[in-house]
Amino acid sequence: VEGDENPRKTVISGEFTSGKGTYRIIPFKRLSGRFKSEYKDLKFWDARIEFYGLTVTTPSIRILNGKLTMDPIDIFDENGVHKNTYDPKKGEYS
């Protein structure tokens, strides 16, 4: 954590790994990645979500002033074999 008494100048960064959990009704085994949070700017790098039966990764997720942007999302099966890539900027799979 870096900053002073002004929350607009506070910077929080680090790495994270979670245990199993549920997002809404979707169970997952683990979340991991790196992050940096500044005033109205939240960034994730090397984001990885391990579900039961597949893993989803993306090099970058950003929420700037409430707007979400993401790099392409790679989808792997339970054996680590790449199955598909979704590009949210283009709205298509490749």
Secondary structure, DSSP 4 states (H G I P E B T S, - for coil): -B--S-GGG-BEEEEEE--SEEETTEEESEEEEEEEEETTEEEEEEEEEE-SSEEEEEEEEEEETTEEEE--EEEEETTS-EEEEEETTTTEE-
